[in-house]
Amino acid sequence: MRRGAVLATIAVLVTAIVVGGCTPRGAEREDGEGTIPTCEAGFSTPVGFHATGSLEDPYADHVGIRLDFADDSKRELHYFAGIPGEFGEGLPVAGMVPVTADLQGALQGSEGTWVLSWRAPGPCGVHAVLGSGFERSAFLETLQRAGIIPAG
């Protein structure tokens, strides 16, 4: 590969990592050109919760992730990055919530089941957090403590 093509490839990967929340670690590409970036969580495990599972879901240009958490009260959180889908389908709309300084997430839910979903640029841009066993305020407070939504 020519030096210019290598530099262009590096620039594209760095842009995808910064904008899309991906990291160069991941699955080997079928074309032998390195690795496909794996999406990153970008938050801390909420206090009182522990990891119960994870899944990597490979696509042509990235590897999406699902991270599962639970606490001693049997509340559950499931975080998705880079995995497309209809999150919260059928749940009532409960408003918009800021997820970064310039992005809003759609909050849906009721009666202990809540979903916050949003879209950022890049291959890892589809995000969703599903919570069960939460009242609305406790769900949002947990996401705030984890760093998924900004403080107050």
Sequence and secondary structure as in RCSB ss.txt:
>XXXX:A:sequence
MRRGAVLATIAVLVTAIVVGGCTPRGAEREDGEGTIPTCEAGFSTPVGFHATGSLEDPYADHVGIRLDFADDSKR
ELHYFAGIPGEFGEGLPVAGMVPVTADLQGALQGSEGTWVLSWRAPGPCGVHAVLGSGFERSAFLETLQRAGIIP
AG
>XXXX:A:secstr
  HHHHHHHHHHHHHHHHHHTEES S B TTSSSB  EE   S   TTEEEEEEEEEE SS EEEEEEEEETT  
EEEEEES  S TTTTS EEEEEESSSS EEEEEEETTEEEEEEE SSTT EEEEEEES  HHHHHHHHHHHTSS 
  
